[in-house]
Each structure stands twice: as structure tokens, then as C-alpha cells.
Amino acid sequence: MDRAVRHEALEIIAGQAGKNPAALMHVAQEMVETRPQRAVALAIEILAMTPPPSIAAAAAALLKDMVPGWHFVIVRDDARNSAYDRALRRAVTPQSRVLDIGSGTGLLAMMAARAGAGEVFTCEQNAAVAAAARRVLEANGFADRIRLIGKHSSELDLDRDLGGPVDVLVSEIVSNNLIGEGCLPVMEEAARWLKPDGQMIPRAGTVRVALVWSDTAEREAMGMVEGFDLSAFNMLAAAARRYRVGDPKIDIRSSSADLMHFDFRSGGPFRAHEARAAVVADGRPANGVIQWIRLNIDDSILYENRPAPGTESCWAALFYPLPEILERRAGETVHILGTHDRVSLFIRVAAAGETGA
Ligand SMILES: C[S@@+](CC[C@H](N)C(=O)[O-])C[C@H]1O[C@@H](n2cnc3c(N)ncnc32)[C@H](O)[C@@H]1O
């Protein structure tokens, strides 16, 4: 059946279901794949009806399935939170108009309001997250001081939604590889909504790399099993594996280097490109490249999650396995190549003599 016709039919059923939570729940479940935001709106409507426990559980499960688990992790990263709070306190004045892109819990918007901003707007693309954030804002007494707009930033109308350019633009839409949550196109557009002397928090971001040894990766790679060589199957292995930055098994075996730097405040354009970083081997074998991020929260506040025993970060380090163990003498330079298409990042070590970027 044609998609539009199917949705029209589902909306008719939803209309007829009226206040019947079980019937509405069926409609919501039918919409999850193709109209997720509408499914979320229905689930919220159902919960407000105080339905029987089984329907309430189904509606709550639908909402939870729409929300990534990392929301519960990022707000526990005190170094991240404090870096943003300090930067916002420095940037914001009572005259400031602030836009927070990606409300999540509403934490950064509340920080901006607490710092004394005259006006705070926050936008959130995920309807389930936006609904929960509204409750957080109410619970903290910010419902009338922060305007939450349930939209993706690309759908914002500068004049209608924000009343014109803003003084401070804050966001935390950064993934483990910096760019995977789509921050580059968002920053390109959002930089134009800032007043000429406006501040962007974070101002810039960098992808950092080093050679590494991982026993875990060595164990997980396919090799000889029962006398058979299964190594050809490694072509199906994940391109990158996540590690906690404090994992003691991450053994960095070279100097660190910047692979890619993005000046968000410049507004780009951030075109797909290949970049090269030179690291100096420490003489021990390496079986991968480890990648992490550094954020210039403002001109003087830095956040970096370089892996080291005992460190913590809400962002993971990513391990890119090498096709074979790399043996280099201590002091020898190794070139790490990275290619991005504005959302995905691919990392490898340059072959001997390869010129690359
Ligand atoms: C990593 S969370 C950060 C939440 C909160 N700002 C914080 O720092 O704790 C990013 C949130 O932004 C939302 N988001 C990402 N890109 C967005 C965009 N371009 N417009 C609106 N919301 C966005 C996601 O749905 C998610 O809820």
C-alpha cells in the first residue's frame, strides 16, 4: 500500500479510537518505523490517559526505544558539564539571547538561564526527548524562562522561532568520532544565526589519533580455528570498536597527533576530505589506531578524552584495527590517514610510500 494512503488510514483509525488507549497503542506501533515522531506523540497521549498497566508499559517501552541510552551517560560526565557551565557563565550576560541546539535533558539551556541569559531557546529533534525535557524544565522552574522548540535545527525559522540572530549558540551534538551525530552541516547553518560578535560553544573540535596495541582486538580477530584459517572472515569485522577511555588494555604506542580540526565558529563549509597525521612510533608493535576527540569549548576551556588508565569520559575512544601488525623502529614516523564524508570517518595507516592527503 502507498505510504501516504497507509498513514491516512492509520490517522482515521486513531481518530475513531478516540480515548481507547489499546486501539491507539496499536496505531502507534504501526507508525514506529515510518512516522516515529507521530508514534511518540501518540504514546505520550496514551500515557496521559492513565491506561491499564499493560498498555502503559507498552507506551513507555515505545518511548524508551526511541531514545539512545547515552542520554543517561553524558550527564554524568562532570568534566564535560563543568566545561560547558564555565564557558556559559563567561559568555552570557543579561542581554544575551541564547540558542541551545539539541536539548536532551535541557541541561545546557538551564545552565544558560542560570548564568543569567535574558532569553533562552532550545530545540530538540526527538519528540520523546523533547517531551521529557519539558518536564525537566518545569520541575526546575524554568518552563517560562526557556522556550523549548520541538524541531530539528534545520527546520528552525530564524525570525519566527528565534526572533532574529542570537548572541550565544551552545550545542553538544558531538559523537565519539566528533562528526557522527551530524554536527558539521548543523554548525555550517547555525553559524549564520549568530550575531557578528556572537559566541559559539564549543568553538571548534579536533579528531586526535595515535598508534595502539589492544590485546582484546588481537583476541577477537579471526585466525586459526581447529586447524582452519578463518582470517579472510575479518573483512566483515566492524571498522571501529569502542573502548572506555580508562580501559587499562589500551596501550598507546606512538606520539599523538591531530588528524582533523573543524573551526565550528567559521561556519565552514566543512567539505568531505582526506587528512593525514604524522605520529612517531615508540618501537613496539601496534595493531590499531586509537581515535578520540578534543573540544575547544571556548577560547581557553579545553575538553579532551585522551585514553589513559583511570580517566573517564562520556565519549568512547574508537579503535581501528590494522590489517596486519605494524612493526616500526622507535622514532620512525608513521602517517595515519583519515577520510570523512561529513558524517562517517574512516581511518587507516598509509602504506609505505603512499602520498595520501
Ligand atoms: C548528546 S545530546 C546533548 C543533550 C544536552 N544538550 C546535553 O549536553 O546534556 C544531543 C541531543 O541533541 C539532539 N539533536 C542532535 N542534533 C540536533 C539538531 N540538529 N537539532 C535538534 N536536536 C538535535 C539529539 O536528539 C539529542 O537529544
The ligand as a MOL file (V3000), in Angstrom:
LIG
                    3D

  0  0  0     0  0            999 V3000
M  V30 BEGIN CTAB
M  V30 COUNTS 27 29 0 0 0
M  V30 BEGIN ATOM
M  V30 1 C 24.3170 14.4920 23.0060 0
M  V30 2 S 22.7200 15.0700 23.3910 0 CHG=1
M  V30 3 C 23.0840 16.5110 24.3480 0
M  V30 4 C 21.9680 16.8760 25.2700 0
M  V30 5 C 22.2410 18.1120 26.1410 0
M  V30 6 N 22.4200 19.3050 25.3270 0
M  V30 7 C 23.4590 17.9040 26.9930 0
M  V30 8 O 24.5240 18.3940 26.6480 0
M  V30 9 O 23.3750 17.2180 28.0200 0 CHG=-1
M  V30 10 C 22.2220 15.6950 21.8390 0
M  V30 11 C 20.7020 15.9410 21.7250 0
M  V30 12 O 20.5260 16.7740 20.6160 0
M  V30 13 C 19.5050 16.2920 19.7680 0
M  V30 14 N 19.9130 16.7780 18.4470 0
M  V30 15 C 21.0110 16.4130 17.7360 0
M  V30 16 N 21.1390 17.1720 16.6340 0
M  V30 17 C 20.0820 18.0410 16.6510 0
M  V30 18 C 19.6780 19.0870 15.7750 0
M  V30 19 N 20.3980 19.4020 14.7090 0
M  V30 20 N 18.5400 19.7670 16.0710 0
M  V30 21 C 17.8160 19.4590 17.1800 0
M  V30 22 N 18.1600 18.4700 18.0540 0
M  V30 23 C 19.2900 17.7920 17.7960 0
M  V30 24 C 19.5110 14.7930 19.9780 0
M  V30 25 O 18.2440 14.2330 19.6940 0
M  V30 26 C 19.8760 14.7140 21.4480 0
M  V30 27 O 18.7210 14.7450 22.2540 0
M  V30 END ATOM
M  V30 BEGIN BOND
M  V30 1 1 1 2
M  V30 2 1 2 3
M  V30 3 1 2 10
M  V30 4 1 3 4
M  V30 5 1 4 5
M  V30 6 1 5 6
M  V30 7 1 5 7
M  V30 8 2 7 8
M  V30 9 1 7 9
M  V30 10 1 10 11
M  V30 11 1 11 12
M  V30 12 1 11 26
M  V30 13 1 12 13
M  V30 14 1 13 14
M  V30 15 1 13 24
M  V30 16 1 14 15
M  V30 17 1 14 23
M  V30 18 2 15 16
M  V30 19 1 16 17
M  V30 20 1 17 18
M  V30 21 2 17 23
M  V30 22 1 18 19
M  V30 23 2 18 20
M  V30 24 1 20 21
M  V30 25 2 21 22
M  V30 26 1 22 23
M  V30 27 1 24 25
M  V30 28 1 24 26
M  V30 29 1 26 27
M  V30 END BOND
M  V30 END CTAB
M  END
